[in-house]
Amino acid sequence: METTTEKGTPAKKIAAPSVSQINAEYVTQLANKYWAPHAKDKLPFDSKVLEDVYEKEILTSKFSIRKIMLLEFSQYLENYLWVNYTPEVSSKAFIMSICCIVNEKFRENVPAWEVFKKKPEHFPFFFKCVMEAVLAGDETDLTLKEQTVLLVFLDHCFNSLEVDLIREQVQQLISLPMWMCLLPSRLQHELKKVPKLQKFWNLIKKKFDKMDADAAERATRERSFLSSLIKKFTGVLMSIPPTGPVSMDKVHYCERFIELMIDLEALLPTRRWFNTMLDDSHLMVFCQLSGLIDRETEGHLFCQLLDMLKFYTGFEINDQTGNALTQKEMTTLHYDRITSLQRAAFAHFPELHDFAMANVAAVDTRESLTKQFGNLSPNMLHQVASYLCLLPELLEGQDTIY
């Protein structure tokens, strides 16, 4: 039997293994020697055991849910992984094993963070390792399948802001300072819209300028994390052709990434800062122009998730106050965008004079905008976009790369 999760992802019902099956498993035999609560004369921690379990039970089985379920059932995380985790013994297999078990706990809908709350001292270092691994990817010999596991783990973290330990790490990644990744012109535009933010931004900048080199590098890495992750995703997405053979690992990575974006948009505390950055990254545009959209079979779920993300990005809410916007306020926002485009056209682009003088209602559709702007050169279109704070300024003699 197959069910569907709330995001439209197929969720297969996995039959729980029987007692005899559990006892026959290699994992159970290892657990009885090293970490089972009932085991007597347990052997000391051995990192080679951990490496073997990851290679033979998780990687070789291609992240079999049944294998990971057995590890979770044996209390592998509680009695072997986390109690022995330190920066000195941290490794790819260690980090991946922890993330796999946490993801499995969420899949089973059982508490996942209790073990970390009991022994929290190494969690910041562990979380930093996950961040570095999910961005580095191929450079650390991580397959796309492994990177997808890390994405799912991060999604669970962002959805666990009520846990103090998790929130302390996550809030470094998604708060006002992350706007350092915006185009400078877009940043000034956003700060002008909410004057009190300018005051906060000045304080953030002042504090950053006083940091030593290491602290400044760490702060920059945290604040640019989601922006860097979006750029990485875009690279994976654009490598998928519209026809012909395709790596399903790439497709699944893209699906899980869009799920992460949906969750960041759906949660008010994260949406407040993330929505502007997501818009500035043009992620929706890249997705709409991607080859995966054109693949009827492999891209079906991706298209569904993209529609959901589009719904949340355009949600009728004020990002800063959390208040719902009225129909009148939504209409005003729409008209303001068109009139700002008309003002830019009137002031800087004589060839768009007819558009600049037209009634908003006559030019606010895709068809009319295509008709008005379709004959402009790519460089001219780039200049128009830069006046609207959508693209960086095009220097004289430079050709657009878009």
C-alpha positions as CSV (number, residue, x, y, z in Angstrom):
1,M,0.0,0.0,0.0
2,E,1.2,3.5,-0.8
3,T,0.1,6.7,0.8
4,T,1.0,10.3,0.1
5,T,2.5,12.9,2.4
6,E,1.1,16.5,2.7
7,K,3.7,17.7,0.2
8,G,2.6,15.1,-2.4
9,T,5.6,12.9,-1.8
10,P,4.9,9.2,-2.1
11,A,5.3,7.5,1.3
12,K,5.6,3.7,1.2
13,K,4.3,1.7,4.2
14,I,7.2,-0.3,5.5
15,A,6.3,-3.4,7.3
16,A,8.0,-3.7,10.7
17,P,10.5,-6.6,10.9
18,S,9.6,-9.6,13.0
19,V,11.6,-10.6,16.2
20,S,13.2,-13.5,14.4
21,Q,14.2,-11.2,11.4
22,I,15.7,-8.7,13.8
23,N,17.7,-11.3,15.7
24,A,19.1,-12.7,12.4
25,E,20.4,-9.3,11.3
26,Y,24.1,-8.4,11.3
27,V,23.2,-5.1,13.0
28,T,21.5,-6.9,15.9
29,Q,24.6,-9.1,16.4
30,L,26.8,-5.9,16.5
31,A,24.4,-4.2,18.8
32,N,24.6,-7.1,21.3
33,K,28.3,-6.6,21.4
34,Y,28.6,-2.8,21.4
35,W,25.5,-0.8,22.3
36,A,22.4,-2.8,23.1
37,P,21.0,-1.6,26.6
38,H,20.6,-5.2,27.8
39,A,24.0,-6.3,26.6
40,K,26.5,-7.3,29.3
41,D,30.3,-6.8,29.0
42,K,29.9,-4.3,26.1
43,L,33.0,-3.7,24.0
44,P,34.5,-0.2,23.9
45,F,33.7,2.3,21.2
46,D,35.4,1.4,17.9
47,S,35.2,3.9,15.0
48,K,35.9,1.1,12.6
49,V,32.6,-0.5,13.6
50,L,30.8,2.7,12.8
51,E,32.5,2.9,9.4
52,D,31.6,-0.7,8.6
53,V,27.9,-0.2,9.6
54,Y,27.7,2.9,7.4
55,E,29.4,1.2,4.4
56,K,27.8,-2.2,4.6
57,E,24.4,-1.5,6.1
58,I,23.5,2.0,4.9
59,L,25.5,2.8,1.7
60,T,25.5,-0.7,0.2
61,S,21.7,-1.0,0.8
62,K,21.3,2.4,-0.9
63,F,19.8,3.9,2.3
64,S,17.3,1.0,2.7
65,I,14.6,2.2,5.1
66,R,14.4,-1.3,6.6
67,K,18.2,-1.3,7.4
68,I,18.0,2.2,9.0
69,M,14.8,1.2,10.9
70,L,16.7,-1.7,12.5
71,L,19.6,0.6,13.5
72,E,17.1,3.1,15.0
73,F,15.3,0.3,16.8
74,S,18.6,-0.9,18.3
75,Q,19.1,2.6,19.9
76,Y,22.2,3.0,17.7
77,L,22.0,6.8,17.9
78,E,21.4,7.0,21.7
79,N,23.8,4.3,22.9
80,Y,26.7,4.4,20.3
81,L,26.7,7.4,18.0
82,W,25.9,10.5,20.0
83,V,27.4,9.4,23.3
84,N,30.7,8.8,21.5
85,Y,30.6,11.8,19.2
86,T,33.4,14.4,19.6
87,P,35.1,16.8,17.2
88,E,38.2,14.5,17.3
89,V,36.4,11.4,16.0
90,S,34.0,13.2,13.7
91,S,34.0,11.8,10.2
92,K,31.8,11.6,7.1
93,A,30.4,8.2,8.2
94,F,29.7,9.5,11.7
95,I,27.8,12.6,10.5
96,M,25.9,10.7,7.8
97,S,24.9,8.0,10.3
98,I,23.5,10.5,12.8
99,C,21.6,12.3,10.1
100,C,20.1,9.0,8.7
101,I,18.8,8.0,12.2
102,V,17.4,11.4,12.9
103,N,15.6,11.4,9.6
104,E,14.2,7.9,10.4
105,K,13.0,9.1,13.8
106,F,11.0,11.9,12.0
107,R,9.7,9.4,9.5
108,E,8.5,7.2,12.4
109,N,7.1,10.3,14.2
110,V,9.1,9.6,17.3
111,P,11.1,12.3,19.4
112,A,14.4,12.9,17.6
113,W,16.2,15.6,19.6
114,E,16.1,14.2,23.2
115,V,19.5,12.5,22.9
116,F,21.1,15.8,21.8
117,K,19.4,17.8,24.6
118,K,20.9,15.4,27.1
119,K,24.4,15.9,25.8
120,P,24.4,19.2,23.9
121,E,28.0,20.3,24.1
122,H,29.1,19.0,20.7
123,F,26.0,19.8,18.7
124,P,27.2,23.2,17.4
125,F,30.3,21.5,16.0
126,F,28.2,18.7,14.5
127,F,25.8,21.2,12.9
128,K,28.7,23.2,11.4
129,C,30.0,19.9,9.9
130,V,26.6,19.3,8.3
131,M,26.5,22.8,6.9
132,E,30.0,22.4,5.4
133,A,29.2,19.0,4.0
134,V,25.9,19.9,2.3
135,L,27.6,22.9,0.5
136,A,30.9,21.1,-0.3
137,G,29.2,18.0,-1.7
138,D,31.4,16.5,-4.4
139,E,34.6,18.0,-2.9
140,T,34.1,15.7,0.2
141,D,33.3,12.6,-1.8
142,L,29.6,12.8,-0.9
143,T,27.2,11.4,-3.5
144,L,24.1,13.3,-4.4
145,K,22.1,10.7,-2.5
146,E,24.1,11.5,0.7
147,Q,23.7,15.3,0.1
148,T,19.9,14.7,-0.2
149,V,20.0,13.0,3.3
150,L,21.7,16.1,4.7
151,L,19.0,18.3,3.0
152,V,16.3,16.3,4.7
153,F,18.1,16.6,8.1
154,L,18.3,20.4,7.6
155,D,14.6,20.6,6.8
156,H,13.9,18.8,10.1
157,C,16.1,21.3,11.9
158,F,14.3,24.3,10.4
159,N,11.0,22.7,11.4
160,S,12.2,22.3,15.0
161,L,12.6,25.9,16.1
162,E,10.7,25.2,19.3
163,V,13.7,23.2,20.5
164,D,16.2,25.7,22.0
165,L,19.3,23.7,21.0
166,I,18.2,23.6,17.4
167,R,17.0,27.2,17.3
168,E,20.3,28.5,18.6
169,Q,22.1,27.0,15.5
170,V,19.4,27.8,12.9
171,Q,18.8,31.4,13.8
172,Q,22.4,32.2,12.8
173,L,21.5,31.2,9.2
174,I,18.1,32.9,8.8
175,S,17.8,36.3,10.3
176,L,18.2,39.9,9.1
177,P,22.0,39.7,8.6
178,M,21.4,37.1,5.8
179,W,20.3,40.1,3.7
180,M,24.0,40.8,3.1
181,C,23.5,38.4,0.1
182,L,20.9,40.7,-1.5
183,L,21.9,43.0,-4.4
184,P,23.0,46.3,-2.8
185,S,20.3,48.2,-4.6
186,R,17.6,45.7,-3.5
187,L,18.9,45.8,0.1
188,Q,18.5,49.6,0.2
189,H,15.1,49.3,-1.4
190,E,13.9,46.8,1.3
191,L,15.4,48.8,4.2
192,K,13.6,52.0,3.0
193,K,10.3,50.1,3.1
194,V,10.6,49.4,6.8
195,P,12.6,52.3,8.4
196,K,13.3,50.6,11.7
197,L,15.2,47.9,9.8
198,Q,17.8,50.5,8.7
199,K,18.6,51.1,12.3
200,F,19.0,47.4,13.0
201,W,21.1,47.0,9.9
202,N,23.5,49.8,11.0
203,L,24.0,48.0,14.3
204,I,24.6,44.7,12.6
205,K,27.2,46.3,10.3
206,K,28.9,48.1,13.2
207,K,29.1,44.8,15.2
208,F,30.5,43.0,12.1
209,D,33.2,45.6,11.5
210,K,34.4,45.1,15.1
211,M,34.8,41.3,14.7
212,D,38.2,39.7,14.3
213,A,39.0,37.9,11.1
214,D,37.9,34.4,12.3
215,A,34.6,35.6,13.8
216,A,33.9,37.7,10.6
217,E,34.6,34.7,8.4
218,R,32.3,32.5,10.5
219,A,29.5,35.1,10.5
220,T,29.8,35.5,6.7
221,R,29.7,31.7,6.2
222,E,26.5,31.5,8.3
223,R,24.8,34.5,6.7
224,S,25.5,33.4,3.2
225,F,24.7,29.7,3.8
226,L,21.2,29.6,2.3
227,S,22.2,31.8,-0.6
228,S,25.1,29.4,-1.4
229,L,22.8,26.4,-1.1
230,I,20.4,28.0,-3.6
231,K,23.3,28.5,-6.0
232,K,24.4,24.9,-5.6
233,F,20.8,23.7,-6.2
234,T,20.6,25.8,-9.3
235,G,23.7,24.1,-10.7
236,V,22.2,20.6,-10.1
237,L,18.9,21.7,-11.6
238,M,20.4,23.1,-14.7
239,S,22.4,19.9,-15.3
240,I,19.2,18.0,-15.9
241,P,18.4,17.9,-19.6
242,P,14.8,18.3,-20.9
243,T,15.0,14.9,-22.7
244,G,17.1,11.8,-22.7
245,P,18.6,9.8,-19.8
246,V,18.4,11.5,-16.4
247,S,19.9,10.7,-13.0
248,M,17.0,10.1,-10.6
249,D,19.4,11.1,-7.7
250,K,19.5,14.6,-9.2
251,V,15.7,14.7,-9.5
252,H,15.2,13.5,-5.9
253,Y,17.7,16.1,-4.7
254,C,15.8,18.9,-6.5
255,E,12.5,17.6,-5.0
256,R,13.8,17.6,-1.5
257,F,15.3,21.0,-2.0
258,I,12.0,22.5,-3.0
259,E,10.4,20.9,0.0
260,L,13.0,22.7,2.2
261,M,12.2,26.0,0.4
262,I,8.4,25.4,1.0
263,D,9.0,24.9,4.7
264,L,11.1,28.0,5.0
265,E,8.4,30.0,3.3
266,A,5.5,28.5,5.3
267,L,7.0,29.2,8.7
268,L,6.5,32.9,9.7
269,P,9.8,33.2,11.7
270,T,11.9,32.0,8.8
271,R,9.7,33.6,6.0
272,R,10.2,37.0,7.5
273,W,13.8,37.2,6.2
274,F,13.9,34.4,3.7
275,N,11.1,35.5,1.3
276,T,13.0,38.5,0.2
277,M,16.2,36.6,-0.3
278,L,14.4,33.9,-2.2
279,D,12.9,36.5,-4.6
280,D,16.3,38.1,-5.0
281,S,17.8,34.8,-6.0
282,H,15.3,34.3,-8.9
283,L,15.0,30.6,-7.9
284,M,11.4,30.4,-9.2
285,V,12.6,31.7,-12.6
286,F,15.4,29.2,-12.8
287,C,13.0,26.4,-11.9
288,Q,10.4,27.5,-14.6
289,L,13.2,27.6,-17.2
290,S,14.7,24.3,-16.2
291,G,14.7,21.1,-18.3
292,L,13.1,19.2,-15.4
293,I,9.8,21.1,-15.8
294,D,9.6,19.7,-19.4
295,R,10.0,16.1,-18.3
296,E,6.4,14.8,-17.9
297,T,7.2,11.7,-15.9
298,E,10.4,12.5,-13.9
299,G,9.4,16.1,-13.4
300,H,5.8,15.5,-12.3
301,L,6.3,15.8,-8.5
302,F,8.8,18.6,-9.0
303,C,6.2,20.6,-10.8
304,Q,3.6,20.0,-8.0
305,L,6.1,21.1,-5.4
306,L,7.0,24.2,-7.5
307,D,3.3,25.1,-7.7
308,M,3.1,24.9,-3.9
309,L,6.2,27.0,-3.5
310,K,4.8,29.6,-5.9
311,F,1.6,29.7,-3.7
312,Y,3.6,30.4,-0.5
313,T,5.9,33.0,-2.1
314,G,2.9,35.0,-3.2
315,F,1.0,34.4,0.0
316,E,-1.1,37.5,1.0
317,I,0.8,38.4,4.1
318,N,3.1,41.1,5.4
319,D,6.5,39.4,5.9
320,Q,7.5,41.8,8.7
321,T,4.3,42.0,10.7
322,G,2.8,38.7,9.9
323,N,-0.5,40.4,9.2
324,A,-2.8,39.3,6.4
325,L,-3.0,41.7,3.5
326,T,-6.4,42.8,2.2
327,Q,-7.4,42.5,-1.4
328,K,-7.0,46.3,-1.7
329,E,-3.4,46.1,-0.3
330,M,-2.5,43.3,-2.7
331,T,-3.9,45.3,-5.6
332,T,-1.9,48.3,-4.5
333,L,1.3,46.2,-4.4
334,H,0.7,44.9,-7.9
335,Y,0.1,48.4,-9.3
336,D,3.1,49.8,-7.5
337,R,5.3,47.2,-9.3
338,I,4.0,48.2,-12.7
339,T,4.2,51.9,-12.1
340,S,7.8,51.6,-10.9
341,L,8.6,49.9,-14.1
342,Q,6.8,52.6,-16.0
343,R,8.7,55.3,-14.2
344,A,12.0,53.6,-15.0
345,A,11.0,53.3,-18.7
346,F,9.9,57.0,-18.8
347,A,13.1,58.3,-17.2
348,H,15.7,56.2,-18.9
349,F,14.4,54.4,-22.0
350,P,12.9,56.6,-24.7
351,E,12.1,53.6,-26.9
352,L,9.6,52.5,-24.1
353,H,7.7,55.8,-24.2
354,D,4.4,54.2,-25.2
355,F,4.6,51.7,-22.4
356,A,5.5,54.4,-19.9
357,M,2.4,56.5,-20.8
358,A,-0.1,53.6,-21.0
359,N,-2.8,52.8,-18.4
360,V,-1.6,50.2,-15.9
361,A,-4.6,48.0,-16.7
362,A,-3.5,47.9,-20.3
363,V,0.0,46.7,-19.7
364,D,-0.1,44.5,-16.6
365,T,-0.4,41.1,-18.3
366,R,2.3,38.7,-19.5
367,E,1.1,39.1,-23.1
368,S,1.2,42.9,-23.1
369,L,4.6,43.0,-21.4
370,T,6.0,40.5,-23.9
371,K,4.7,42.8,-26.7
372,Q,6.3,45.9,-25.2
373,F,9.6,44.4,-24.3
374,G,10.0,41.6,-26.8
375,N,12.0,43.7,-29.3
376,L,14.6,45.0,-26.8
377,S,18.1,43.6,-26.8
378,P,19.3,41.4,-23.9
379,N,21.5,44.2,-22.7
380,M,18.7,46.7,-22.8
381,L,16.4,44.3,-20.8
382,H,19.2,43.9,-18.3
383,Q,19.4,47.6,-17.8
384,V,15.7,47.8,-17.2
385,A,15.9,45.0,-14.7
386,S,18.8,46.7,-12.9
387,Y,16.7,49.9,-12.4
388,L,14.1,47.7,-10.7
389,C,16.8,46.2,-8.4
390,L,16.3,42.8,-10.0
391,L,19.8,42.4,-11.5
392,P,23.2,44.0,-10.8
393,E,24.1,47.1,-12.8
394,L,25.5,46.4,-16.3
395,L,28.8,48.3,-16.7
396,E,29.4,50.2,-19.9
397,G,30.8,47.9,-22.7
398,Q,29.8,44.8,-20.8
399,D,27.3,42.2,-22.2
400,T,24.7,40.6,-20.0
401,I,25.2,36.9,-19.0
402,Y,21.5,36.4,-18.4
